[in-house]
Amino acid sequence: MSEQRQSQQRGRTTIGDAAVRKIAGVAAQEVEKVQMGGSTAAAVGSFLGSVTGAVGGGSSGGGGSLTSGVSAEVGEEEAAFDLTMAIEYGVPIPQTTEEVRRNVINRVENLTGLRVTEVSITVNDVQFPEERPQLGQQQEMERQAQEQEQRA
């Protein structure tokens, strides 16, 4: 596992690959009408979330769903991403994927200091709104992101 390290006068900061993948996943899902991982991943994630919620008695807010559909190569100074997603029917795919790409680059570079060299995107499904089991979760993440931007 490669990890990004930043030199400091009094120590070193290491940002793990999993943290970088999670930042990219959240950034991609901040774009409206995008479902990371596509329909199969959404269905499996929804099912597993309901099972773990029932067994654990709590929310399924684990990190797995935030990195669904995200693979990354993270070096000491650079990162590259492959994203897989579904987009809601009726939304222009080229404009939406470009917005995802810009948001991922912006968030990863600003939050980690890594230079993003590439964000490749595969749209593997087109969904109707009623097929999107994680819509509520995505809307909550979008709301939280907007609040964070207002505070900054």
N, CA, C and O atoms as a DFTB+ gen file, in Angstrom:
608 C
 N C O
     1  1       0.855      -1.182       0.000
     2  2       0.000       0.000       0.000
     3  2       0.889       1.230       0.000
     4  3       1.748       1.380       0.870
     5  1       0.692       2.098      -0.957
     6  2       1.424       3.344      -0.959
     7  2       0.608       4.359      -0.166
     8  3      -0.623       4.353      -0.201
     9  1       1.288       5.194       0.521
    10  2       0.611       6.210       1.310
    11  2       1.280       7.535       1.046
    12  3       2.487       7.609       0.814
    13  1       0.472       8.588       1.084
    14  2       1.005       9.912       0.840
    15  2       1.558      10.454       2.147
    16  3       0.883      10.428       3.176
    17  1       2.797      10.948       2.100
    18  2       3.438      11.484       3.299
    19  2       3.769      12.949       3.071
    20  3       4.235      13.334       1.998
    21  1       3.529      13.743       4.071
    22  2       3.861      15.153       3.994
    23  2       4.849      15.466       5.103
    24  3       4.616      15.137       6.266
    25  1       5.961      16.107       4.737
    26  2       6.959      16.450       5.732
    27  2       6.503      17.671       6.519
    28  3       5.987      18.638       5.958
    29  1       6.698      17.606       7.786
    30  2       6.389      18.713       8.671
    31  2       7.641      18.981       9.508
    32  3       8.514      18.119       9.598
    33  1       7.738      20.137      10.108
    34  2       8.892      20.442      10.946
    35  2       8.936      19.536      12.170
    36  3      10.020      19.182      12.632
    37  1       7.793      19.159      12.696
    38  2       7.751      18.396      13.937
    39  2       7.175      17.000      13.757
    40  3       6.703      16.399      14.722
    41  1       7.207      16.489      12.570
    42  2       6.680      15.156      12.345
    43  2       6.226      14.976      10.922
    44  3       6.489      15.803      10.049
    45  1       5.538      13.878      10.711
    46  2       5.110      13.535       9.363
    47  2       3.617      13.219       9.384
    48  3       3.110      12.646      10.348
    49  1       2.928      13.591       8.329
    50  2       1.514      13.262       8.156
    51  2       1.409      12.230       7.047
    52  3       1.959      12.416       5.961
    53  1       0.699      11.137       7.325
    54  2       0.490      10.089       6.335
    55  2      -0.994       9.992       6.044
    56  3      -1.803       9.870       6.964
    57  1      -1.357      10.045       4.778
    58  2      -2.753       9.901       4.366
    59  2      -2.876       8.571       3.646
    60  3      -2.314       8.393       2.565
    61  1      -3.606       7.637       4.234
    62  2      -3.724       6.296       3.691
    63  2      -4.562       6.233       2.426
    64  3      -5.391       7.104       2.161
    65  1      -4.325       5.177       1.648
    66  2      -5.062       4.971       0.407
    67  2      -6.569       4.950       0.641
    68  3      -7.329       5.519      -0.143
    69  1      -7.003       4.298       1.716
    70  2      -8.440       4.193       1.986
    71  2      -9.056       5.568       2.206
    72  3     -10.180       5.820       1.772
    73  1      -8.335       6.453       2.874
    74  2      -8.843       7.813       3.101
    75  2      -8.960       8.561       1.779
    76  3      -9.930       9.286       1.558
    77  1      -7.988       8.390       0.909
    78  2      -8.016       9.074      -0.391
    79  2      -9.170       8.538      -1.240
    80  3      -9.865       9.309      -1.903
    81  1      -9.375       7.210      -1.221
    82  2     -10.506       6.623      -1.965
    83  2     -11.835       7.139      -1.423
    84  3     -12.746       7.440      -2.195
    85  1     -11.948       7.242      -0.116
    86  2     -13.196       7.712       0.479
    87  2     -13.478       9.164       0.086
    88  3     -14.619       9.511      -0.218
    89  1     -12.455      10.005       0.090
    90  2     -12.624      11.402      -0.328
    91  2     -13.124      11.449      -1.773
    92  3     -14.036      12.212      -2.089
    93  1     -12.530      10.636      -2.650
    94  2     -12.952      10.615      -4.051
    95  2     -14.388      10.118      -4.187
    96  3     -15.162      10.665      -4.971
    97  1     -14.747       9.081      -3.426
    98  2     -16.112       8.548      -3.486
    99  2     -17.153       9.545      -3.024
   100  3     -18.202       9.696      -3.650
   101  1     -16.862      10.224      -1.931
   102  2     -17.797      11.235      -1.425
   103  2     -17.902      12.379      -2.421
   104  3     -18.998      12.872      -2.691
   105  1     -16.761      12.807      -2.972
   106  2     -16.766      13.913      -3.937
   107  2     -17.596      13.569      -5.167
   108  3     -18.325      14.415      -5.684
   109  1     -17.488      12.329      -5.635
   110  2     -18.267      11.919      -6.807
   111  2     -19.760      11.930      -6.488
   112  3     -20.569      12.346      -7.316
   113  1     -20.123      11.479      -5.302
   114  2     -21.539      11.414      -4.936
   115  2     -22.125      12.773      -4.578
   116  3     -23.342      12.900      -4.444
   117  1     -21.288      13.783      -4.423
   118  2     -21.794      15.134      -4.198
   119  2     -22.477      15.679      -5.449
   120  3     -23.272      16.615      -5.369
   121  1     -22.165      15.093      -6.601
   122  2     -22.783      15.528      -7.851
   123  2     -24.168      14.895      -7.940
   124  3     -24.326      13.686      -7.768
   125  1     -25.149      15.717      -8.208
   126  2     -26.541      15.275      -8.254
   127  2     -26.765      14.234      -9.346
   128  3     -26.179      14.319     -10.425
   129  1     -27.613      13.260      -9.060
   130  2     -28.060      12.231     -10.008
   131  2     -27.013      11.162     -10.299
   132  3     -27.116      10.461     -11.306
   133  1     -25.994      11.023      -9.428
   134  2     -24.941      10.028      -9.595
   135  2     -25.061       8.985      -8.501
   136  3     -25.240       9.320      -7.330
   137  1     -24.961       7.716      -8.885
   138  2     -24.964       6.599      -7.930
   139  2     -23.668       5.836      -8.141
   140  3     -23.501       5.180      -9.170
   141  1     -22.754       5.909      -7.191
   142  2     -21.471       5.234      -7.339
   143  2     -21.655       3.730      -7.320
   144  3     -22.486       3.198      -6.583
   145  1     -20.860       3.047      -8.147
   146  2     -20.903       1.597      -8.222
   147  2     -21.946       1.077      -9.184
   148  3     -21.875      -0.084      -9.589
   149  1     -22.901       1.882      -9.561
   150  2     -23.946       1.435     -10.475
   151  2     -25.048       0.675      -9.777
   152  3     -25.061       0.577      -8.550
   153  1     -25.961       0.145     -10.539
   154  2     -27.175      -0.449      -9.977
   155  2     -26.910      -1.711      -9.178
   156  3     -27.535      -1.906      -8.136
   157  1     -26.017      -2.567      -9.618
   158  2     -25.744      -3.805      -8.887
   159  2     -25.149      -3.484      -7.531
   160  3     -25.568      -4.043      -6.517
   161  1     -24.181      -2.596      -7.505
   162  2     -23.553      -2.226      -6.237
   163  2     -24.559      -1.554      -5.318
   164  3     -24.538      -1.779      -4.108
   165  1     -25.441      -0.731      -5.877
   166  2     -26.450      -0.055      -5.064
   167  2     -27.406      -1.057      -4.450
   168  3     -27.759      -0.952      -3.275
   169  1     -27.822      -2.029      -5.246
   170  2     -28.751      -3.032      -4.729
   171  2     -28.102      -3.882      -3.646
   172  3     -28.706      -4.139      -2.605
   173  1     -26.858      -4.321      -3.896
   174  2     -26.149      -5.124      -2.903
   175  2     -25.881      -4.294      -1.660
   176  3     -26.053      -4.780      -0.542
   177  1     -25.459      -3.042      -1.839
   178  2     -25.191      -2.172      -0.695
   179  2     -26.430      -1.921       0.130
   180  3     -26.375      -1.906       1.360
   181  1     -27.553      -1.724      -0.545
   182  2     -28.806      -1.510       0.164
   183  2     -29.189      -2.755       0.950
   184  3     -29.608      -2.658       2.104
   185  1     -29.048      -3.925       0.334
   186  2     -29.373      -5.178       1.010
   187  2     -28.458      -5.393       2.214
   188  3     -28.926      -5.690       3.313
   189  1     -27.145      -5.240       1.998
   190  2     -26.205      -5.439       3.096
   191  2     -26.428      -4.417       4.201
   192  3     -26.299      -4.741       5.381
   193  1     -26.760      -3.192       3.829
   194  2     -27.046      -2.171       4.831
   195  2     -28.243      -2.534       5.678
   196  3     -28.242      -2.320       6.890
   197  1     -29.268      -3.083       5.042
   198  2     -30.450      -3.464       5.815
   199  2     -30.148      -4.646       6.717
   200  3     -30.667      -4.720       7.831
   201  1     -29.312      -5.578       6.254
   202  2     -28.944      -6.730       7.075
   203  2     -28.071      -6.290       8.247
   204  3     -28.341      -6.671       9.386
   205  1     -27.036      -5.500       7.993
   206  2     -26.160      -5.078       9.086
   207  2     -26.900      -4.163      10.045
   208  3     -26.639      -4.187      11.248
   209  1     -27.813      -3.362       9.534
   210  2     -28.612      -2.513      10.420
   211  2     -29.497      -3.351      11.319
   212  3     -29.654      -3.041      12.500
   213  1     -30.080      -4.416      10.770
   214  2     -30.953      -5.277      11.567
   215  2     -30.152      -6.086      12.568
   216  3     -30.574      -6.243      13.713
   217  1     -28.993      -6.608      12.152
   218  2     -28.168      -7.429      13.040
   219  2     -27.485      -6.560      14.086
   220  3     -27.487      -6.884      15.274
   221  1     -26.896      -5.448      13.633
   222  2     -26.146      -4.597      14.555
   223  2     -27.018      -3.636      15.323
   224  3     -26.564      -3.027      16.292
   225  1     -28.249      -3.489      14.914
   226  2     -29.158      -2.582      15.600
   227  2     -28.848      -1.121      15.374
   228  3     -29.380      -0.259      16.072
   229  1     -28.006      -0.835      14.421
   230  2     -27.654       0.568      14.205
   231  2     -27.639       0.903      12.743
   232  3     -28.124       0.142      11.905
   233  1     -27.076       2.050      12.444
   234  2     -27.010       2.510      11.067
   235  2     -25.892       1.787      10.346
   236  3     -24.956       1.291      10.974
   237  1     -25.986       1.729       9.042
   238  2     -24.952       1.061       8.246
   239  2     -24.017       2.086       7.641
   240  3     -23.601       1.929       6.493
   241  1     -23.680       3.107       8.360
   242  2     -22.874       4.193       7.825
   243  2     -21.409       3.878       7.744
   244  3     -20.586       4.772       7.939
   245  1     -21.039       2.635       7.461
   246  2     -19.647       2.254       7.352
   247  2     -18.995       2.849       6.122
   248  3     -19.672       3.420       5.268
   249  1     -17.677       2.716       6.029
   250  2     -16.939       3.319       4.945
   251  2     -17.090       2.609       3.624
   252  3     -16.766       3.198       2.593
   253  1     -17.567       1.364       3.592
   254  2     -17.626       0.605       2.363
   255  2     -18.468       1.265       1.296
   256  3     -18.057       1.309       0.136
   257  1     -19.629       1.779       1.646
   258  2     -20.499       2.375       0.642
   259  2     -19.908       3.653       0.075
   260  3     -20.231       4.029      -1.052
   261  1     -19.057       4.322       0.820
   262  2     -18.461       5.555       0.338
   263  2     -17.351       5.305      -0.674
   264  3     -16.970       6.212      -1.414
   265  1     -16.834       4.088      -0.711
   266  2     -15.780       3.770      -1.672
   267  2     -16.264       2.821      -2.758
   268  3     -15.464       2.364      -3.574
   269  1     -17.548       2.516      -2.783
   270  2     -18.109       1.649      -3.812
   271  2     -17.900       2.285      -5.177
   272  3     -18.241       3.450      -5.384
   273  1     -17.340       1.520      -6.109
   274  2     -17.115       2.035      -7.458
   275  2     -15.874       2.894      -7.589
   276  3     -15.682       3.540      -8.619
   277  1     -15.020       2.920      -6.562
   278  2     -13.806       3.743      -6.604
   279  2     -12.580       2.851      -6.487
   280  3     -12.440       2.102      -5.521
   281  1     -11.700       2.932      -7.467
   282  2     -10.389       2.321      -7.313
   283  2      -9.367       3.425      -7.545
   284  3      -9.603       4.360      -8.309
   285  1      -8.228       3.300      -6.871
   286  2      -7.245       4.381      -6.926
   287  2      -5.833       3.833      -6.913
   288  3      -5.546       2.786      -6.333
   289  1      -4.971       4.571      -7.569
   290  2      -3.538       4.362      -7.455
   291  2      -3.014       5.617      -6.778
   292  3      -3.083       6.715      -7.330
   293  1      -2.490       5.436      -5.578
   294  2      -2.039       6.585      -4.789
   295  2      -0.534       6.483      -4.580
   296  3      -0.028       5.498      -4.042
   297  1       0.159       7.514      -5.012
   298  2       1.597       7.589      -4.798
   299  2       1.911       8.606      -3.722
   300  3       1.018       9.052      -3.002
   301  1       3.169       8.970      -3.611
   302  2       3.560       9.929      -2.582
   303  2       3.128      11.344      -2.924
   304  3       2.902      12.156      -2.027
   305  1       3.010      11.653      -4.225
   306  2       2.639      13.011      -4.619
   307  2       1.456      13.068      -5.570
   308  3       0.901      14.143      -5.792
   309  1       1.059      11.935      -6.135
   310  2       0.006      11.910      -7.148
   311  2      -0.997      10.805      -6.871
   312  3      -0.721       9.852      -6.143
   313  1      -2.182      10.962      -7.478
   314  2      -3.214       9.930      -7.398
   315  2      -3.964       9.876      -8.721
   316  3      -4.122      10.887      -9.405
   317  1      -4.423       8.676      -9.068
   318  2      -5.245       8.474     -10.259
   319  2      -6.419       7.600      -9.847
   320  3      -6.273       6.708      -9.012
   321  1      -7.587       7.859     -10.435
   322  2      -8.805       7.172     -10.019
   323  2      -9.538       6.564     -11.203
   324  3      -9.533       7.111     -12.305
   325  1     -10.171       5.417     -10.954
   326  2     -11.133       4.801     -11.865
   327  2     -12.448       4.753     -11.106
   328  3     -12.534       4.146     -10.039
   329  1     -13.469       5.393     -11.657
   330  2     -14.777       5.441     -11.018
   331  2     -15.794       4.700     -11.871
   332  3     -15.781       4.801     -13.098
   333  1     -16.675       3.956     -11.213
   334  2     -17.771       3.268     -11.884
   335  2     -19.059       3.759     -11.255
   336  3     -19.188       3.788     -10.031
   337  1     -20.024       4.149     -12.100
   338  2     -21.243       4.753     -11.574
   339  2     -22.434       4.546     -12.494
   340  3     -22.296       4.182     -13.661
   341  1     -23.606       4.790     -11.926
   342  2     -24.839       4.877     -12.697
   343  2     -25.294       6.332     -12.631
   344  3     -25.042       7.033     -11.651
   345  1     -25.959       6.764     -13.677
   346  2     -26.469       8.131     -13.733
   347  2     -27.963       8.062     -14.004
   348  3     -28.438       7.202     -14.746
   349  1     -28.687       8.975     -13.393
   350  2     -30.138       8.987     -13.545
   351  2     -30.530       9.274     -14.996
   352  3     -29.922      10.106     -15.669
   353  1     -31.555       8.567     -15.454
   354  2     -32.062       8.733     -16.812
   355  2     -32.467      10.183     -17.057
   356  3     -33.089      10.818     -16.206
   357  1     -32.107      10.694     -18.227
   358  2     -32.474      12.057     -18.603
   359  2     -31.386      13.080     -18.317
   360  3     -31.475      14.220     -18.774
   361  1     -30.374      12.695     -17.578
   362  2     -29.279      13.597     -17.250
   363  2     -28.201      13.446     -18.321
   364  3     -27.836      12.322     -18.664
   365  1     -27.686      14.549     -18.853
   366  2     -26.653      14.443     -19.889
   367  2     -25.361      13.834     -19.313
   368  3     -24.721      14.414     -18.435
   369  1     -25.003      12.668     -19.824
   370  2     -23.875      11.919     -19.274
   371  2     -22.545      12.669     -19.420
   372  3     -21.806      12.749     -18.439
   373  1     -22.198      13.223     -20.596
   374  2     -20.893      13.898     -20.701
   375  2     -20.728      15.059     -19.711
   376  3     -19.672      15.202     -19.095
   377  1     -21.761      15.880     -19.559
   378  2     -21.667      17.014     -18.638
   379  2     -21.598      16.539     -17.186
   380  3     -20.867      17.109     -16.376
   381  1     -22.356      15.503     -16.863
   382  2     -22.377      14.997     -15.492
   383  2     -21.039      14.366     -15.126
   384  3     -20.517      14.610     -14.038
   385  1     -20.477      13.556     -16.028
   386  2     -19.191      12.934     -15.723
   387  2     -18.081      13.986     -15.635
   388  3     -17.154      13.835     -14.839
   389  1     -18.163      15.029     -16.428
   390  2     -17.157      16.093     -16.336
   391  2     -17.288      16.827     -14.995
   392  3     -16.281      17.213     -14.401
   393  1     -18.512      17.020     -14.522
   394  2     -18.718      17.641     -13.212
   395  2     -18.174      16.747     -12.093
   396  3     -17.568      17.239     -11.140
   397  1     -18.392      15.439     -12.212
   398  2     -17.832      14.488     -11.238
   399  2     -16.316      14.581     -11.254
   400  3     -15.684      14.669     -10.201
   401  1     -15.729      14.561     -12.449
   402  2     -14.272      14.612     -12.592
   403  2     -13.715      15.876     -11.928
   404  3     -12.754      15.802     -11.163
   405  1     -14.312      17.022     -12.218
   406  2     -13.844      18.288     -11.631
   407  2     -13.957      18.276     -10.110
   408  3     -13.053      18.737      -9.413
   409  1     -15.078      17.744      -9.594
   410  2     -15.286      17.735      -8.146
   411  2     -14.304      16.802      -7.444
   412  3     -13.782      17.136      -6.380
   413  1     -14.051      15.634      -8.032
   414  2     -13.096      14.695      -7.444
   415  2     -11.696      15.325      -7.417
   416  3     -11.009      15.281      -6.396
   417  1     -11.289      15.901      -8.527
   418  2      -9.971      16.538      -8.591
   419  2      -9.863      17.643      -7.547
   420  3      -8.883      17.711      -6.804
   421  1     -10.868      18.504      -7.493
   422  2     -10.866      19.628      -6.559
   423  2     -10.786      19.151      -5.111
   424  3      -9.948      19.626      -4.345
   425  1     -11.649      18.219      -4.737
   426  2     -11.689      17.745      -3.346
   427  2     -10.401      17.028      -2.959
   428  3      -9.828      17.310      -1.906
   429  1      -9.942      16.104      -3.797
   430  2      -8.741      15.337      -3.451
   431  2      -7.530      16.266      -3.356
   432  3      -6.758      16.179      -2.401
   433  1      -7.360      17.148      -4.333
   434  2      -6.198      18.032      -4.298
   435  2      -6.244      18.980      -3.109
   436  3      -5.223      19.200      -2.457
   437  1      -7.416      19.546      -2.817
   438  2      -7.525      20.495      -1.705
   439  2      -7.421      19.826      -0.341
   440  3      -6.844      20.401       0.582
   441  1      -7.966      18.632      -0.196
   442  2      -7.988      17.986       1.116
   443  2      -6.729      17.181       1.424
   444  3      -6.405      16.975       2.593
   445  1      -6.009      16.720       0.389
   446  2      -4.845      15.864       0.635
   447  2      -3.518      16.471       0.190
   448  3      -2.463      16.073       0.684
   449  1      -3.554      17.421      -0.727
   450  2      -2.314      17.952      -1.279
   451  2      -1.755      17.112      -2.412
   452  3      -0.743      17.480      -3.009
   453  1      -2.397      15.986      -2.722
   454  2      -1.972      15.155      -3.850
   455  2      -2.365      15.813      -5.164
   456  3      -3.375      16.513      -5.235
   457  1      -1.577      15.592      -6.193
   458  2      -1.934      16.054      -7.536
   459  2      -2.667      14.911      -8.221
   460  3      -2.145      13.800      -8.313
   461  1      -3.873      15.181      -8.700
   462  2      -4.665      14.157      -9.389
   463  2      -4.279      14.177     -10.863
   464  3      -4.428      15.187     -11.550
   465  1      -3.781      13.037     -11.329
   466  2      -3.310      12.952     -12.711
   467  2      -4.391      12.474     -13.669
   468  3      -4.339      12.768     -14.863
   469  1      -5.379      11.731     -13.145
   470  2      -6.390      11.165     -14.032
   471  2      -7.616      10.733     -13.218
   472  3      -7.497      10.203     -12.113
   473  1      -8.781      10.974     -13.791
   474  2     -10.030      10.440     -13.247
   475  2     -10.779       9.818     -14.421
   476  3     -11.403      10.524     -15.214
   477  1     -10.711       8.491     -14.526
   478  2     -11.408       7.768     -15.595
   479  2     -12.761       7.325     -15.052
   480  3     -12.856       6.825     -13.931
   481  1     -13.797       7.512     -15.849
   482  2     -15.160       7.227     -15.391
   483  2     -15.841       6.265     -16.351
   484  3     -15.821       6.456     -17.567
   485  1     -16.449       5.218     -15.774
   486  2     -17.273       4.287     -16.534
   487  2     -18.696       4.413     -16.035
   488  3     -18.962       4.233     -14.847
   489  1     -19.612       4.723     -16.939
   490  2     -21.034       4.740     -16.611
   491  2     -21.569       3.378     -17.021
   492  3     -21.653       3.073     -18.210
   493  1     -21.933       2.551     -16.030
   494  2     -22.343       1.184     -16.326
   495  2     -23.847       0.974     -16.256
   496  3     -24.329      -0.137     -16.477
   497  1     -24.592       2.030     -15.950
   498  2     -26.039       1.882     -15.876
   499  2     -26.700       3.251     -15.936
   500  3     -26.093       4.269     -15.604
   501  1     -27.938       3.252     -16.361
   502  2     -28.798       4.429     -16.303
   503  2     -29.973       4.026     -15.436
   504  3     -30.594       2.987     -15.664
   505  1     -30.279       4.849     -14.440
   506  2     -31.321       4.495     -13.482
   507  2     -32.469       5.494     -13.516
   508  3     -32.311       6.654     -13.896
   509  1     -33.622       4.998     -13.106
   510  2     -34.770       5.857     -12.871
   511  2     -34.770       6.220     -11.394
   512  3     -34.255       5.450     -10.583
   513  1     -35.325       7.362     -11.016
   514  2     -35.258       7.795      -9.611
   515  2     -35.733       6.730      -8.615
   516  3     -35.152       6.598      -7.539
   517  1     -36.760       5.985      -8.951
   518  2     -37.280       4.985      -8.013
   519  2     -36.337       3.785      -7.860
   520  3     -36.518       2.975      -6.951
   521  1     -35.337       3.664      -8.738
   522  2     -34.362       2.572      -8.645
   523  2     -33.180       2.926      -7.759
   524  3     -32.300       2.092      -7.545
   525  1     -33.143       4.118      -7.252
   526  2     -31.976       4.588      -6.512
   527  2     -32.187       4.438      -5.012
   528  3     -32.724       5.341      -4.371
   529  1     -31.771       3.310      -4.444
   530  2     -32.014       3.051      -3.027
   531  2     -31.245       3.962      -2.082
   532  3     -31.643       4.121      -0.928
   533  1     -30.153       4.561      -2.542
   534  2     -29.344       5.386      -1.654
   535  2     -29.570       6.876      -1.885
   536  3     -28.733       7.695      -1.505
   537  1     -30.686       7.228      -2.500
   538  2     -30.955       8.623      -2.797
   539  2     -30.965       9.475      -1.537
   540  3     -30.378      10.556      -1.516
   541  1     -31.615       9.007      -0.504
   542  2     -31.676       9.762       0.747
   543  2     -30.297       9.987       1.331
   544  3     -29.993      11.079       1.812
   545  1     -29.461       8.962       1.294
   546  2     -28.098       9.085       1.808
   547  2     -27.317      10.105       0.982
   548  3     -26.574      10.917       1.533
   549  1     -27.483      10.062      -0.335
   550  2     -26.767      10.998      -1.192
   551  2     -27.216      12.423      -0.921
   552  3     -26.383      13.327      -0.854
   553  1     -28.512      12.640      -0.762
   554  2     -29.012      13.981      -0.494
   555  2     -28.469      14.506       0.830
   556  3     -28.162      15.693       0.949
   557  1     -28.350      13.636       1.817
   558  2     -27.786      14.037       3.112
   559  2     -26.319      14.427       2.959
   560  3     -25.879      15.415       3.546
   561  1     -25.552      13.656       2.171
   562  2     -24.139      13.989       1.940
   563  2     -24.021      15.325       1.213
   564  3     -23.149      16.130       1.537
   565  1     -24.893      15.568       0.229
   566  2     -24.871      16.830      -0.499
   567  2     -25.146      17.993       0.440
   568  3     -24.499      19.037       0.353
   569  1     -26.120      17.807       1.349
   570  2     -26.460      18.859       2.302
   571  2     -25.269      19.144       3.221
   572  3     -24.952      20.304       3.483
   573  1     -24.610      18.088       3.709
   574  2     -23.461      18.256       4.589
   575  2     -22.308      18.948       3.864
   576  3     -21.628      19.797       4.441
   577  1     -22.090      18.587       2.601
   578  2     -21.021      19.209       1.822
   579  2     -21.283      20.702       1.636
   580  3     -20.362      21.512       1.735
   581  1     -22.532      21.064       1.369
   582  2     -22.883      22.470       1.202
   583  2     -22.674      23.238       2.502
   584  3     -22.215      24.380       2.487
   585  1     -23.012      22.611       3.623
   586  2     -22.794      23.264       4.918
   587  2     -21.314      23.487       5.170
   588  3     -20.918      24.541       5.668
   589  1     -20.488      22.494       4.827
   590  2     -19.047      22.623       5.014
   591  2     -18.477      23.736       4.135
   592  3     -17.608      24.493       4.569
   593  1     -18.970      23.832       2.902
   594  2     -18.479      24.888       2.004
   595  2     -18.876      26.256       2.538
   596  3     -18.099      27.203       2.415
   597  1     -20.056      26.391       3.125
   598  2     -20.504      27.664       3.664
   599  2     -19.664      28.072       4.862
   600  3     -19.411      29.259       5.070
   601  1     -19.231      27.098       5.650
   602  2     -18.399      27.385       6.827
   603  2     -16.988      27.798       6.431
   604  3     -16.329      28.556       7.142
   605  1     -16.530      27.289       5.284
   606  2     -15.133      27.539       4.868
   607  2     -14.944      28.924       4.298
   608  3     -13.835      29.285       3.906
